[in-house]
């Protein structure tokens, strides 16, 4: 059954939620539900299965989190979880876990994030102590199920969040297996930005007459330029303040909101930028209401040019003077990115969204681009020479405006001697050059390395790829997955684009290609499409990964488990010219 979203979102007070949840929403600055929240929350509360098709950033987390928390019992609760939320990445697991913990704090909700790369023993201990809600990546959930540390017997609700991304990362078989182990009469809620045939087939197999909710993407006027220009700069974390200073000098914003993840990041960046001569204000949960009001007053009055804030502290802010939004580091999910950049470009005004990201986060940037459908251009950091030229141009424009307005009085006192000693044109030229030099004083002596050319293989990304699709120049074409004798010496691994990794397990433990793809995608942050050919033998396997990410994949997989156990992960020695471990050396020719 298809149901359109509520025409009028109304208020959270109109939803039949517990007082503790209303109080939490008020503290977080939530005033009215989004369309998917106002439609999905009553449906999930009623216990029926729900399928929601909506883009990231529409508020899906609260749409399933609030009804789950609403139904938590009071007093002593059972040890086993009553809800399981499956998500594609560890970042999203942490984000959803944090959000549910915030909403359910007054209810004493016990929420645990379960994902690869973290000590499984610690997760096991927490599960043994008892939890209400588990937010997990499919691979790590399967690990706990095999070990017997995660019980699904008491589940009332299962949520599949970002289902299309989980399928893209190779988790389809894990999800099917997990659902097969849940109670028959559980409630299932699925959210996805797209509905490919494989997801639709799973819906028919595992959901009972679900209510289907579809939130249409906001229509854009044909030929109309986007209101928000989105760009990104690749910088090391240690160079963040220096890089941001250069970018702000080039952009010359009216007022800027800079997002950081933690209070410490906010305080550190505020201190660094104030030390460079900016008028920066910090905003986070450690400030009282009076201090918060003072900060906002200074920003609106123009006495502060930078507001540096955490996501929670910035909720509910609506500042008309904002021209720029900056992600001091890449958000952990497309949903957070969408919320942040929505601060500018409102009511027909134009705005600029800037993201700083570490070279290792390139895939995450492209994932955000694909899911949100935005086009994010990677640009080279401005040089000092470019900044001086830009500032010189701005000074020249201001001088021109004064001359055109006739606001130029006589020569200021103390400067008459200059005009007696030098030609007036040379005096004006020297003054302009001095103004341009002052423009770069806030940059200090920083020598920030431009990493854009290195990241993009020597070319500058001009944002020409289609929105939402990774640039083909930065993503290898996906190979077929031959086995045994089908593999030849002409693979991309030997051509330099991909390398083979040796994995010390194979058919002997029931390893499947999806297990490897899922482990690599979840633990190392690659997309399923980035993984090349896979060859599974009896006791080992070979898998191709992008050459530039090989060390990252090896480190991540060594720190995690595949099929519930640790295993040997290294570069395949056949590719590197030495025999694989266990292979017999060729006999030496006899002398004479």
C-alpha positions as CSV (number, residue, x, y, z in Angstrom):
1,X,0.0,0.0,0.0
2,X,1.4,3.4,-1.0
3,X,0.8,6.4,1.3
4,X,1.9,9.9,0.4
5,X,3.7,11.9,3.0
6,X,1.6,14.2,5.2
7,X,0.8,17.4,3.4
8,X,1.4,19.4,6.6
9,X,4.2,18.1,8.8
10,X,2.5,19.6,11.9
11,X,4.4,19.5,15.2
12,X,6.1,16.8,17.2
13,X,3.6,17.5,20.0
14,X,0.9,16.2,17.7
15,X,2.6,12.8,17.5
16,X,1.7,10.3,20.3
17,X,5.2,10.1,21.9
18,X,6.2,9.8,25.5
19,X,7.0,13.0,27.4
20,X,10.6,11.9,27.8
21,X,11.0,11.9,24.0
22,X,9.3,15.3,23.6
23,X,11.7,16.7,26.2
24,X,14.7,15.3,24.3
25,X,13.5,16.7,21.0
26,X,13.0,20.1,22.6
27,X,16.5,20.1,24.0
28,X,17.9,19.2,20.6
29,X,16.0,22.1,19.0
30,X,13.6,20.0,16.9
31,X,10.4,21.9,16.3
32,X,8.5,20.1,13.6
33,X,8.8,16.7,12.0
34,X,9.9,16.2,8.4
35,X,7.4,14.7,5.9
36,X,8.8,11.2,6.3
37,X,8.8,11.5,10.1
38,X,5.2,12.7,10.3
39,X,4.1,9.8,8.1
40,X,6.4,7.0,9.2
41,X,6.4,7.5,13.0
42,X,2.6,6.7,13.4
43,X,3.0,3.7,11.0
44,X,6.0,2.3,12.9
45,X,4.2,2.8,16.2
46,X,1.3,0.8,14.9
47,X,3.5,-2.2,14.4
48,X,3.1,-2.6,10.6
49,X,6.0,-3.1,8.2
50,X,7.2,0.0,6.5
51,X,9.2,0.7,3.3
52,X,10.4,4.3,3.0
53,X,12.0,5.6,-0.2
54,X,13.7,8.9,0.6
55,X,17.0,10.6,0.0
56,X,19.5,11.0,2.7
57,X,19.0,14.1,4.8
58,X,15.2,13.8,5.1
59,X,15.3,12.7,8.8
60,X,15.0,9.0,8.5
61,X,16.9,8.2,11.7
62,X,14.3,9.9,13.9
63,X,11.5,8.3,11.8
64,X,12.4,4.8,13.1
65,X,14.3,5.7,16.3
66,X,11.5,7.5,18.1
67,X,8.9,4.7,17.7
68,X,11.4,2.1,18.8
69,X,12.2,4.1,21.9
70,X,8.5,4.7,22.5
71,X,7.9,1.0,23.0
72,X,10.7,0.3,25.4
73,X,9.5,-1.1,28.7
74,X,9.8,0.6,32.0
75,X,11.8,-0.8,34.9
76,X,13.9,-3.9,34.6
77,X,14.2,-5.0,30.9
78,X,15.3,-8.3,29.3
79,X,18.9,-8.8,28.5
80,X,18.5,-9.4,24.8
81,X,17.8,-6.5,22.4
82,X,14.3,-5.7,21.2
83,X,15.5,-3.9,18.1
84,X,18.2,-4.4,15.5
85,X,19.2,-1.6,13.2
86,X,21.5,-2.6,10.2
87,X,23.5,0.1,8.5
88,X,26.2,0.0,5.8
89,X,29.2,1.7,7.6
90,X,30.7,2.0,11.0
91,X,30.4,5.8,10.7
92,X,26.6,5.6,10.2
93,X,26.4,3.0,13.0
94,X,28.0,5.5,15.4
95,X,25.8,8.3,14.2
96,X,22.6,6.3,14.6
97,X,23.7,5.0,17.9
98,X,24.5,8.5,19.2
99,X,21.2,9.9,18.0
100,X,19.1,7.0,19.6
101,X,21.1,7.5,22.8
102,X,20.3,11.2,22.8
103,X,16.6,10.7,22.1
104,X,16.3,7.9,24.7
105,X,18.5,9.3,27.5
106,X,15.7,10.0,29.9
107,X,14.3,6.5,29.2
108,X,17.6,4.9,30.2
109,X,17.9,3.4,26.7
110,X,20.8,1.0,26.3
111,X,22.1,1.4,22.8
112,X,25.2,-0.4,21.4
113,X,27.0,0.2,18.1
114,X,28.5,-3.0,16.7
115,X,30.9,-2.7,13.8
116,X,34.2,-4.0,12.5
117,X,37.5,-2.6,13.5
118,X,36.6,-2.3,17.2
119,X,37.5,-4.9,19.8
120,X,34.8,-7.7,19.5
121,X,35.4,-8.7,23.1
122,X,34.3,-5.4,24.5
123,X,31.1,-5.6,22.3
124,X,30.5,-9.2,23.5
125,X,30.8,-8.0,27.2
126,X,28.3,-5.2,26.6
127,X,25.9,-7.7,24.9
128,X,26.3,-10.0,27.9
129,X,25.4,-7.2,30.3
130,X,22.2,-6.5,28.3
131,X,21.2,-3.9,25.7
132,X,17.9,-2.7,24.3
133,X,18.9,-1.7,20.8
134,X,21.8,-2.9,18.6
135,X,23.0,-0.7,15.7
136,X,25.3,-2.9,13.6
137,X,27.0,-3.4,10.3
138,X,25.9,-6.7,8.7
139,X,29.4,-8.2,8.7
140,X,30.0,-7.7,12.4
141,X,26.4,-8.7,13.2
142,X,27.1,-12.0,11.5
143,X,30.4,-12.4,13.5
144,X,28.4,-12.1,16.8
145,X,25.7,-14.5,15.5
146,X,28.3,-17.1,14.7
147,X,29.9,-16.7,18.2
148,X,26.5,-16.9,19.9
149,X,27.1,-13.5,21.5
150,X,24.1,-11.8,19.8
151,X,20.6,-13.2,20.4
152,X,17.8,-12.2,18.0
153,X,15.1,-14.2,19.8
154,X,13.6,-11.2,21.6
155,X,13.5,-8.8,18.5
156,X,10.4,-6.9,18.0
157,X,11.7,-4.6,15.2
158,X,14.4,-4.9,12.5
159,X,15.5,-1.7,10.6
160,X,17.4,-1.8,7.4
161,X,18.8,1.7,6.9
162,X,20.4,2.8,3.6
163,X,19.5,-0.6,2.2
164,X,20.7,0.2,-1.3
165,X,24.1,1.1,0.0
166,X,24.3,-2.1,2.0
167,X,23.6,-4.1,-1.2
168,X,26.2,-2.0,-3.0
169,X,28.8,-3.0,-0.4
170,X,28.1,-6.7,-0.9
171,X,26.0,-7.3,2.3
172,X,23.0,-8.8,0.5
173,X,23.7,-12.4,1.6
174,X,24.5,-11.4,5.2
175,X,21.2,-9.5,5.4
176,X,19.2,-12.4,4.1
177,X,20.9,-14.7,6.7
178,X,20.3,-12.3,9.5
179,X,16.6,-11.9,8.6
180,X,16.2,-15.6,8.5
181,X,17.3,-15.9,12.1
182,X,14.8,-13.2,13.4
183,X,11.4,-14.1,14.9
184,X,8.7,-14.7,12.2
185,X,6.3,-12.0,13.6
186,X,8.8,-9.2,14.0
187,X,8.3,-5.8,12.5
188,X,10.5,-4.8,9.6
189,X,11.3,-1.2,8.5
190,X,13.3,-0.5,5.4
191,X,14.7,2.8,4.2
192,X,16.5,3.3,0.9
193,X,17.2,6.1,-1.5
194,X,16.7,3.8,-4.5
195,X,14.8,0.6,-5.0
196,X,16.8,-1.7,-7.3
197,X,15.2,-5.1,-8.2
198,X,17.3,-7.0,-5.6
199,X,15.9,-4.9,-2.8
200,X,12.4,-5.2,-4.1
201,X,12.8,-9.0,-4.2
202,X,13.9,-9.0,-0.5
203,X,10.9,-6.8,0.4
204,X,8.6,-9.4,-1.1
205,X,10.3,-12.3,0.7
206,X,10.7,-10.8,4.2
207,X,8.1,-8.0,4.7
208,X,4.4,-8.4,5.2
209,X,2.1,-6.1,3.2
210,X,4.4,-3.1,4.0
211,X,3.2,0.5,4.0
212,X,5.2,2.2,1.3
213,X,6.2,5.9,1.8
214,X,7.9,7.8,-0.9
215,X,9.4,11.3,-0.4
216,X,9.9,12.9,-3.8
217,X,13.1,14.8,-4.4
218,X,12.7,18.6,-4.5
219,X,12.2,19.7,-8.1
220,X,14.7,22.1,-9.6
221,X,13.9,24.6,-12.3
222,X,15.4,23.6,-15.6
223,X,18.4,25.7,-16.5
224,X,18.6,27.2,-13.0
225,X,22.0,27.2,-11.4
226,X,22.2,25.6,-8.0
227,X,21.8,27.9,-5.1
228,X,24.7,26.3,-3.2
229,X,28.1,26.0,-4.8
230,X,29.8,22.9,-3.4
231,X,33.6,22.5,-3.4
232,X,36.2,20.5,-1.5
233,X,39.9,20.8,-0.6
234,X,42.1,17.9,0.3
235,X,44.3,18.7,3.2
236,X,46.0,16.9,6.1
237,X,44.4,17.4,9.5
238,X,47.6,19.1,10.8
239,X,47.2,21.7,8.0
240,X,43.5,22.4,8.6
241,X,43.7,25.8,10.1
242,X,46.3,27.1,7.6
243,X,44.3,25.7,4.7
244,X,41.1,27.2,6.0
245,X,42.8,30.6,6.4
246,X,43.8,30.6,2.7
247,X,40.3,29.5,1.6
248,X,38.6,32.2,3.6
249,X,41.0,34.9,2.3
250,X,40.1,33.9,-1.3
251,X,36.3,33.5,-0.6
252,X,36.0,36.7,1.4
253,X,32.7,35.5,3.0
254,X,30.1,37.7,4.8
255,X,29.7,35.3,7.6
256,X,30.7,31.6,7.9
257,X,29.5,28.6,9.9
258,X,32.3,26.1,10.4
259,X,31.3,22.6,11.6
260,X,33.5,20.4,13.8
261,X,32.8,17.0,15.3
262,X,33.7,17.6,18.9
263,X,33.9,20.4,21.5
264,X,37.7,20.0,21.6
265,X,37.9,20.5,17.8
266,X,35.7,23.6,18.1
267,X,37.9,25.2,20.8
268,X,41.2,24.3,19.1
269,X,40.2,25.7,15.7
270,X,38.6,28.8,17.2
271,X,41.9,29.5,19.1
272,X,44.0,28.9,16.0
273,X,41.9,31.2,13.8
274,X,41.7,33.9,16.4
275,X,45.4,33.8,16.6
276,X,45.5,34.5,12.9
277,X,43.5,37.7,13.3
278,X,40.0,36.3,12.6
279,X,37.0,37.2,14.7
280,X,35.9,33.6,15.5
281,X,33.4,32.5,18.1
282,X,32.9,29.0,19.5
283,X,29.5,27.4,19.9
284,X,29.1,24.0,21.6
285,X,27.2,22.2,24.4
286,X,29.6,23.4,27.0
287,X,28.3,27.0,26.7
288,X,25.4,28.2,28.8
289,X,22.3,29.9,27.2
290,X,23.6,33.4,28.1
291,X,27.0,32.8,26.4
292,X,25.2,31.2,23.4
293,X,23.0,34.3,23.0
294,X,26.0,36.6,23.1
295,X,27.7,34.6,20.4
296,X,24.7,34.7,18.1
297,X,24.2,38.4,18.7
298,X,27.8,39.1,17.7
299,X,27.4,37.0,14.5
300,X,24.2,38.7,13.5
301,X,25.7,42.2,14.2
302,X,28.7,41.4,12.1
303,X,31.2,41.8,14.9
304,X,32.1,38.1,14.5
305,X,32.9,36.7,11.0
306,X,33.3,33.0,11.9
307,X,31.0,30.7,14.0
308,X,32.7,27.4,14.8
309,X,30.2,24.8,16.1
310,X,29.3,21.2,16.7
311,X,26.3,19.7,14.9
312,X,24.2,19.5,18.1
313,X,24.9,23.1,19.1
314,X,24.1,24.4,15.6
315,X,20.7,22.7,15.4
316,X,17.9,25.2,15.2
317,X,20.1,28.0,14.0
318,X,18.8,30.2,11.2
319,X,21.2,33.1,10.5
320,X,20.2,35.2,7.5
321,X,23.7,36.7,7.0
322,X,25.4,33.3,6.5
323,X,27.1,33.1,3.1
324,X,29.4,30.1,3.6
325,X,29.3,26.7,5.4
326,X,32.5,24.9,6.0
327,X,33.0,21.2,7.0
328,X,36.3,21.4,8.9
329,X,36.4,17.6,8.4
330,X,34.3,15.4,6.2
331,X,31.0,14.5,7.8
332,X,30.5,10.8,8.7
333,X,27.4,10.4,6.6
334,X,25.5,12.0,3.6
335,X,22.7,12.9,6.0
336,X,24.9,15.1,8.2
337,X,26.4,16.7,5.0
338,X,22.9,17.5,3.7
339,X,21.8,19.1,7.0
340,X,25.0,21.2,7.2
341,X,25.0,22.7,3.7
342,X,21.2,23.4,4.1
343,X,22.2,26.3,6.3
344,X,23.0,28.4,3.2
345,X,21.2,28.9,-0.1
346,X,17.9,29.4,1.6
347,X,15.0,31.6,0.3
348,X,16.6,32.0,-3.1
349,X,19.9,33.3,-1.7
350,X,23.2,31.9,-3.1
351,X,25.7,30.2,-0.8
352,X,28.9,28.3,-0.8
353,X,29.6,24.9,0.9
354,X,33.2,24.0,1.5
355,X,34.6,20.7,2.8
356,X,38.1,19.8,4.0
357,X,39.0,16.2,3.8
358,X,41.9,13.9,4.3
359,X,43.3,12.0,1.3
360,X,42.1,8.8,2.8
361,X,38.5,10.1,2.7
362,X,38.3,10.5,-1.0
363,X,35.9,7.5,-1.4
364,X,33.7,8.9,1.4
365,X,33.5,12.2,-0.4
366,X,32.4,10.4,-3.6
367,X,29.9,8.4,-1.6
368,X,28.3,11.6,-0.2
369,X,28.2,13.0,-3.8
370,X,26.6,9.8,-5.1
371,X,23.9,9.5,-2.4
372,X,23.0,13.2,-2.3
373,X,23.1,13.7,-6.1
374,X,25.3,16.8,-5.6
375,X,28.3,17.8,-7.7
376,X,31.2,18.5,-5.4
377,X,34.3,20.0,-7.1
378,X,37.7,19.2,-5.8
379,X,39.9,22.3,-6.1
380,X,43.5,23.2,-5.5
381,X,44.4,25.3,-2.5
382,X,44.9,28.9,-3.4
383,X,48.5,30.0,-3.4
384,X,49.8,33.1,-1.6
385,X,50.3,34.8,-5.0
386,X,46.7,34.1,-6.0
387,X,45.5,35.5,-2.7
388,X,47.5,38.7,-3.1
389,X,46.2,39.1,-6.6
390,X,42.6,38.6,-5.5
391,X,42.9,41.0,-2.6
392,X,44.5,43.6,-4.9
393,X,41.5,43.3,-7.2
394,X,39.1,43.8,-4.3
395,X,41.1,46.9,-3.2
396,X,41.1,48.3,-6.7
397,X,37.3,47.8,-6.9
398,X,36.8,49.7,-3.6
399,X,39.1,52.5,-4.8
400,X,37.0,52.7,-8.0
401,X,33.8,52.9,-6.1
402,X,35.2,55.8,-4.0
403,X,36.4,57.6,-7.1
404,X,33.0,57.1,-8.9
405,X,31.1,58.3,-5.8
406,X,33.3,61.4,-5.5
407,X,34.1,60.6,-1.9
408,X,37.8,61.3,-2.1
409,X,38.9,64.3,-0.1
410,X,42.2,66.0,-0.2
411,X,45.5,64.4,0.6
412,X,45.4,63.2,4.3
413,X,47.7,65.1,6.6
414,X,51.2,63.5,6.9
415,X,51.1,62.2,3.3
416,X,51.9,65.5,1.5
417,X,55.6,64.8,1.6
418,X,55.1,61.5,-0.4
419,X,53.5,63.4,-3.2
420,X,56.3,66.0,-3.1
421,X,58.9,63.3,-3.3
422,X,57.3,60.8,-5.7
423,X,55.0,60.6,-8.7
424,X,51.3,60.3,-7.6
425,X,50.8,57.2,-9.7
426,X,53.7,55.4,-8.0
427,X,52.4,56.4,-4.6
428,X,49.0,54.9,-5.4
429,X,50.7,51.7,-6.8
430,X,52.8,51.3,-3.6
431,X,49.7,51.7,-1.4
432,X,47.8,49.0,-3.4
433,X,50.8,46.6,-3.1
434,X,51.0,47.3,0.6
435,X,47.3,46.5,1.0
436,X,47.7,43.2,-0.9
437,X,50.6,42.3,1.4
438,X,48.6,42.9,4.5
439,X,45.9,40.6,3.1
440,X,48.2,37.6,3.6
441,X,49.4,38.5,7.1
442,X,46.9,36.0,8.6
443,X,48.4,33.2,6.6
444,X,51.7,33.4,8.6
445,X,54.6,31.4,7.2
446,X,52.6,28.3,6.5
447,X,53.7,26.1,3.7
448,X,50.6,24.0,3.1
449,X,51.2,21.2,0.6
450,X,48.6,21.1,-2.3
451,X,47.5,17.5,-2.3
452,X,44.7,17.8,-5.0
453,X,47.0,17.1,-8.0
454,X,48.5,14.0,-6.2
455,X,45.1,12.7,-5.3
456,X,43.6,13.1,-8.7
457,X,46.5,11.7,-10.6
458,X,48.0,15.0,-11.9
459,X,44.7,16.5,-13.2
460,X,42.5,19.0,-11.6
461,X,39.0,17.9,-10.8
462,X,36.7,20.3,-12.5
463,X,33.5,18.7,-11.4
464,X,32.6,17.4,-14.8
465,X,31.5,14.0,-13.8
466,X,27.8,13.4,-13.5
467,X,26.4,14.3,-10.1
468,X,26.3,11.4,-7.8
469,X,28.8,9.2,-9.8
470,X,32.5,8.8,-9.0
471,X,34.9,10.1,-11.5
472,X,36.0,7.3,-13.8
473,X,39.6,8.6,-13.7
474,X,39.7,7.9,-10.0
475,X,37.8,4.6,-9.9
476,X,39.1,1.5,-11.7
477,X,36.6,-0.3,-13.9
478,X,35.2,-3.3,-12.1
479,X,36.6,-6.6,-13.3
480,X,34.8,-9.8,-13.7
481,X,35.5,-12.4,-11.1
482,X,37.2,-15.3,-12.8
483,X,38.3,-18.4,-11.0
484,X,41.1,-20.9,-11.4
485,X,42.5,-21.1,-14.9
486,X,40.5,-18.1,-16.1
487,X,43.0,-15.8,-14.5
488,X,45.7,-14.6,-16.8
489,X,48.9,-12.6,-16.5
490,X,47.2,-9.6,-18.1
491,X,45.1,-8.5,-15.1
492,X,45.0,-4.9,-14.0
493,X,47.0,-5.9,-10.9
494,X,50.0,-6.5,-13.1
495,X,49.3,-3.3,-15.1
496,X,49.7,-1.2,-11.9
497,X,46.1,-0.1,-11.3
498,X,45.2,-3.0,-9.0
499,X,47.1,-5.4,-6.8
500,X,46.3,-8.9,-5.6
501,X,46.0,-9.6,-1.9
502,X,46.5,-13.1,-0.4
503,X,43.8,-14.0,2.2
504,X,44.6,-17.1,4.3
505,X,41.2,-18.8,4.1
506,X,39.1,-20.2,1.4
507,X,36.5,-22.9,0.7
508,X,37.7,-24.7,3.8
509,X,35.7,-22.2,6.0
510,X,32.8,-21.6,3.5
511,X,34.2,-18.3,2.3
512,X,32.1,-16.6,-0.4
513,X,33.0,-13.7,-2.7
514,X,30.4,-11.6,-0.9
515,X,32.2,-12.2,2.4
516,X,35.4,-10.7,1.0
517,X,33.6,-7.8,-0.7
518,X,31.6,-7.0,2.5
519,X,34.7,-7.2,4.7
520,X,36.7,-4.9,2.5
521,X,33.9,-2.4,2.1
522,X,33.0,-2.3,5.8
523,X,36.4,-2.5,7.3
524,X,38.5,-0.5,4.8
525,X,35.8,1.9,3.6
526,X,36.0,0.9,-0.1
527,X,32.9,0.6,-2.2
528,X,32.0,-2.9,-3.5
529,X,32.6,-1.7,-7.1
530,X,36.2,-0.9,-6.2
531,X,37.0,-4.5,-5.6
532,X,38.3,-6.4,-8.6
533,X,38.5,-10.1,-9.4
534,X,38.2,-12.7,-6.6
535,X,39.6,-16.2,-6.8
536,X,38.7,-18.5,-3.9
537,X,40.8,-21.7,-3.5
538,X,40.5,-24.5,-0.9
539,X,42.7,-22.9,1.8
540,X,43.4,-19.4,0.5
541,X,41.9,-16.7,-1.7
542,X,43.1,-13.9,-3.9
543,X,41.4,-10.6,-4.3
544,X,42.3,-7.5,-6.3
545,X,42.0,-4.0,-4.7
546,X,43.2,-0.6,-6.0
547,X,47.0,-0.3,-5.6
548,X,46.8,3.0,-3.7
549,X,44.5,1.4,-1.1
550,X,46.2,-1.9,-0.6
551,X,48.1,-1.1,2.6
552,X,44.9,0.4,4.1
553,X,42.9,-2.8,3.2
554,X,45.6,-5.0,4.7
555,X,45.8,-3.0,7.9
556,X,42.0,-2.9,8.3
557,X,41.5,-6.6,7.6
558,X,44.3,-7.7,9.9
559,X,42.5,-5.8,12.7
560,X,39.2,-7.5,12.1
561,X,37.8,-10.9,11.4
562,X,36.5,-12.7,8.3
563,X,34.0,-15.5,8.8
564,X,34.5,-15.0,12.5
565,X,38.2,-15.5,12.8
566,X,41.5,-13.7,12.3
567,X,43.5,-14.7,9.2
568,X,46.7,-13.9,7.2
569,X,46.3,-10.9,4.9
570,X,49.3,-9.7,2.7
571,X,50.2,-8.8,-0.8
572,X,50.2,-11.8,-3.1
573,X,53.9,-12.8,-3.7
574,X,53.2,-14.2,-7.1
575,X,52.6,-10.6,-8.3
576,X,55.7,-9.3,-6.7
577,X,57.9,-11.8,-8.3
578,X,58.6,-14.2,-5.4
579,X,57.0,-17.6,-4.8
580,X,53.8,-17.8,-2.7
581,X,54.3,-19.2,0.8
582,X,54.1,-23.0,0.5
583,X,55.0,-23.2,-3.2
584,X,57.8,-25.4,-4.1
585,X,60.9,-23.6,-5.5
586,X,62.0,-24.6,-9.0
587,X,64.9,-27.1,-9.1
588,X,68.2,-25.7,-10.0
589,X,69.8,-27.0,-13.2
590,X,72.5,-29.6,-12.7
591,X,76.1,-28.5,-13.3
592,X,77.9,-30.0,-16.3
